[in-house]
Amino acid sequence: MHTLRNNRTLHQTEVVDIIDVTPRMRRITIVGESLPLLGIGLPGQWMKVFVPTPGDEPPAGRAYTIRQFDRAFGQIAFDVVLHGDDGPGSRWAGRARRGDRLDVGGPRAGHMIDRGAASYILAGDATALPAIAAILEALPDGCRAAAFLEVADKAEERYLTPHPDQTITWLHSGIFFPGTTGLIERAVKAASLETEDCQVWIAGESSMMRSIRAHLLLDRRIIHPAIESAGYWKLGTADHRERD
Ligand SMILES: Cc1cc2nc3c(=O)[nH]c(=O)nc-3n(C[C@H](O)[C@H](O)[C@H](O)COP(=O)(O)OP(=O)(O)OC[C@H]3O[C@@H](n4cnc5c(N)ncnc54)[C@H](O)[C@@H]3O)c2cc1C
């Protein structure tokens, strides 16, 4: 079933599974009658999930990446970073139960892999892991990739298992939120990178993303069309979103 909200089609879904992929990343699987009809096929596609809010407030729409799609069963799984109770998305995910009902809007654009690229550079914090994992899985055989990923600690690293052609540099934010420490920016700046004919994908906390993008454009001279970047959240701002 689907309904309309502000002229947008919303799909009615129900939570059928909840697992903790890592201590701070919770996978929510939803099922819905209209989900088999959705155009989902690219890594990094996302949707707006309307999560319940406390009191009489209407549900709040938050962006989450589609991590798995099972067309036959009409199921979508998305992974939520549990960053505390200060936002409705994270607060709801921390208490989610099978049977919870959610409206979802989308799907929205994903990442088009340039199959001719000589190498890939990826950078992101925990919120970008679902998209980065999907991009790494979709890269052509033999395509080298260097990924810079900031998570809270070592336990979060089990989120993905890289292919031997893929080098992952893990950064640990410790007591701070991943994406806010400056560690990932420093790691990218210090790295020896293959920038010839490369393709770049960066997402996560807005200031972090902008700093890495500026470095790759200005210092490494990577051309603008080779870089796709998105601010997935911004420290101190609710429901922040930006794309270049
Ligand atoms: C295209 C796209 C895809 C995304 N995919 C994912 C995904 O797959 N998984 C995922 O977890 N997130 C993803 N995000 C990020 C997610 O939408 C934001 O983190 C969102 O702000 C979370 O909503 P909230 O209700 O928890 O917090 P909000 O109400 O938006 O914010 C409340 C407070 O929490 C802070 N905050 C928000 N996010 C974080 C965070 N990650 N860490 C620490 N503090 C935070 C804000 O700065 C603010 O102060 C994606 C964003 C975009 C634009």
PDBQT file of the ligand as one rigid body, heavy atoms in Angstrom, charges set to zero:
ROOT
HETATM    1  C1  LIG A 301      21.670  10.500   1.430  1.00  0.00    +0.000 C 
HETATM    2  C2  LIG A 301      21.885  10.172   2.908  1.00  0.00    +0.000 A 
HETATM    3  C3  LIG A 301      22.079   8.872   3.318  1.00  0.00    +0.000 A 
HETATM    4  C4  LIG A 301      22.263   8.570   4.674  1.00  0.00    +0.000 A 
HETATM    5  N1  LIG A 301      22.435   7.265   5.057  1.00  0.00    +0.000 NA
HETATM    6  C5  LIG A 301      22.570   6.969   6.386  1.00  0.00    +0.000 A 
HETATM    7  C6  LIG A 301      22.649   5.602   6.820  1.00  0.00    +0.000 A 
HETATM    8  O1  LIG A 301      22.579   4.655   6.031  1.00  0.00    +0.000 OA
HETATM    9  N2  LIG A 301      22.780   5.375   8.162  1.00  0.00    +0.000 N 
HETATM   10  C7  LIG A 301      22.828   6.406   9.086  1.00  0.00    +0.000 A 
HETATM   11  O2  LIG A 301      22.924   6.143  10.295  1.00  0.00    +0.000 OA
HETATM   12  N3  LIG A 301      22.753   7.698   8.685  1.00  0.00    +0.000 NA
HETATM   13  C8  LIG A 301      22.611   7.993   7.373  1.00  0.00    +0.000 A 
HETATM   14  N4  LIG A 301      22.508   9.294   6.973  1.00  0.00    +0.000 N 
HETATM   15  C9  LIG A 301      22.649  10.334   7.992  1.00  0.00    +0.000 C 
HETATM   16  C10 LIG A 301      21.360  10.560   8.779  1.00  0.00    +0.000 C 
HETATM   17  O3  LIG A 301      20.304  10.914   7.907  1.00  0.00    +0.000 OA
HETATM   18  C11 LIG A 301      21.641  11.708   9.768  1.00  0.00    +0.000 C 
HETATM   19  O4  LIG A 301      22.638  11.336  10.694  1.00  0.00    +0.000 OA
HETATM   20  C12 LIG A 301      20.391  12.165  10.492  1.00  0.00    +0.000 C 
HETATM   21  O5  LIG A 301      20.655  13.450  11.014  1.00  0.00    +0.000 OA
HETATM   22  C13 LIG A 301      19.993  11.233  11.634  1.00  0.00    +0.000 C 
HETATM   23  O6  LIG A 301      18.772  11.698  12.171  1.00  0.00    +0.000 OA
HETATM   24  P1  LIG A 301      18.500  11.753  13.743  1.00  0.00    +0.000 P 
HETATM   25  O7  LIG A 301      17.032  11.919  13.867  1.00  0.00    +0.000 OA
HETATM   26  O8  LIG A 301      19.164  10.616  14.422  1.00  0.00    +0.000 OA
HETATM   27  O9  LIG A 301      19.230  13.091  14.212  1.00  0.00    +0.000 OA
HETATM   28  P2  LIG A 301      18.758  14.641  13.851  1.00  0.00    +0.000 P 
HETATM   29  O10 LIG A 301      17.433  14.963  14.450  1.00  0.00    +0.000 OA
HETATM   30  O11 LIG A 301      18.913  14.870  12.391  1.00  0.00    +0.000 OA
HETATM   31  O12 LIG A 301      19.889  15.449  14.630  1.00  0.00    +0.000 OA
HETATM   32  C14 LIG A 301      19.831  15.620  16.055  1.00  0.00    +0.000 C 
HETATM   33  C15 LIG A 301      21.241  15.866  16.556  1.00  0.00    +0.000 C 
HETATM   34  O13 LIG A 301      22.011  14.684  16.352  1.00  0.00    +0.000 OA
HETATM   35  C16 LIG A 301      23.205  14.988  15.642  1.00  0.00    +0.000 C 
HETATM   36  N5  LIG A 301      23.504  13.869  14.743  1.00  0.00    +0.000 N 
HETATM   37  C17 LIG A 301      22.863  13.495  13.621  1.00  0.00    +0.000 A 
HETATM   38  N6  LIG A 301      23.456  12.430  13.069  1.00  0.00    +0.000 NA
HETATM   39  C18 LIG A 301      24.505  12.120  13.873  1.00  0.00    +0.000 A 
HETATM   40  C19 LIG A 301      25.510  11.119  13.827  1.00  0.00    +0.000 A 
HETATM   41  N7  LIG A 301      25.565  10.192  12.871  1.00  0.00    +0.000 N 
HETATM   42  N8  LIG A 301      26.431  11.097  14.819  1.00  0.00    +0.000 NA
HETATM   43  C20 LIG A 301      26.390  12.010  15.809  1.00  0.00    +0.000 A 
HETATM   44  N9  LIG A 301      25.471  13.002  15.902  1.00  0.00    +0.000 NA
HETATM   45  C21 LIG A 301      24.544  13.031  14.938  1.00  0.00    +0.000 A 
HETATM   46  C22 LIG A 301      22.896  16.270  14.885  1.00  0.00    +0.000 C 
HETATM   47  O14 LIG A 301      24.082  17.004  14.643  1.00  0.00    +0.000 OA
HETATM   48  C23 LIG A 301      21.963  17.001  15.815  1.00  0.00    +0.000 C 
HETATM   49  O15 LIG A 301      22.706  17.729  16.781  1.00  0.00    +0.000 OA
HETATM   50  C24 LIG A 301      22.298   9.611   5.624  1.00  0.00    +0.000 A 
HETATM   51  C25 LIG A 301      22.097  10.933   5.209  1.00  0.00    +0.000 A 
HETATM   52  C26 LIG A 301      21.892  11.212   3.865  1.00  0.00    +0.000 A 
HETATM   53  C27 LIG A 301      21.660  12.640   3.450  1.00  0.00    +0.000 C 
ENDROOT
TORSDOF 0
